[in-house]
């Protein structure tokens, strides 16, 4: 696999923490969780007891659906 292909594959499956998500959409943590409870924001992947991550492609799709 070429270096470019590896970079694209890594980018396609980027996982974002809550800080990354907040920086991209400019809302508070409580707003994120309120939206998730209402079913209007993508739920994160639970990777451990205190570790959740959002798939970047889910966030990008959500943003695109709002514009």
N, C-alpha and C positions, 0 to 999 in steps of 0.2 A: 504494500500500500504506500502510495507516495505521501510526502509530507503534507501536501495540500489536501489530499483526501482524508488524512488523519485529522487535520485541523477542522475540516468541515464536519466530520463524524463527531468530533468532540463538541463542537458548537451546537450541533443538532440535538444533543442530549444534555444540555446544560441544566443543572439543578440549582435553584435559587433559594437562599434562606430568606427569612422574613424581612431582614434589613434590605436585601437586594430588591425584593418585591416592593417594599415601601418607597424606596428611592425611585423606582420606575413609575409608580402611579401616584405618589405623593399623598398617601392617606395614613392614618394611625393604625396600629395593630388592632385596636378594638373595632375599628371600621372594617378591617379585613375579615375578622372573625364574625362580625355581625352579617356581612355580606355572605360569608360561607354558610352560616346558619339559615339564611334566607334562601339559599340555593342560587344566588346571583353571582357568585365568584367561585373559581375552581378550587376544589379541595386539594390540600397538599398530600404528598406521599409521606407516610409515617415510617421513618427509618429506624426509630428507637423510641424509648419512653419519652425522651425530651428532645427529639430531633425530627423536624418536619422540613420538607423541601418541596418547592413547586417546580414543575417542568417548565422550562422557558417557553417551549412551544405552546403550552396551555395558556400562559400569560399573554403571549403575543396574539394568540387567537382571541382571547377575551378582550384585549385592547382593540383589536380590529373589529370586533362585533359591536363595540361602543361608538365607533366613528362612522 
